[in-house]
Amino acid sequence: MLGWVITCHDDRAQEILDALEKKHGALLQCRAVNFWRGLSSNMLSRMMCDALHEADSGEGVIFLTDIAGAPPYRVASLLSHKHSRCEVISGVTLPLIEQMMACRETMTSSEFRERIVELGGPEVE
């Protein structure tokens, strides 16, 4: 199963994970990393690296970010270059993530990325 690291500004990442778990129960291999104003890039990188390793079972990890080019996206991009089968997706929303839940168990990381971008439209990349 693909791991997920949801990383967004303020408390949005945890809110998304909480909403998913409220509806679907505890999610294995899924972590939330909130990016708070004033958090250093080094600390964000350490938090996201820890989340990556916690979410990874060897089948791949998807970083789900809110804004392309923002610090969570940039850190996820750097981490994805160091680990095989990692993908970074920006512009995600709770409804879009919910649509993709079943795909965690059947798709590769690259297939997942292609599908979520297709479903999400131009704001998802």
HUURCOR-V780095 format. One line per field, one symbol per residue. ss: DSSP state (A for helix, B for strand, O for the rest). Layout:
# HUURCOR-V780095
ss->???
This chain:
# HUURCOR-V780095
ss->OOBBBBBBBOOAAAAAAAAAAAAAOOOOOBBBBBBOOOOOAAAAAAAAAAAAAAAOOOOOBBBBBOOOOOAAAAAAAAAAAAOOOBBBBOOOOAAAAAAOAAAAAOOOAAAAAAAAAAAAAAAOO
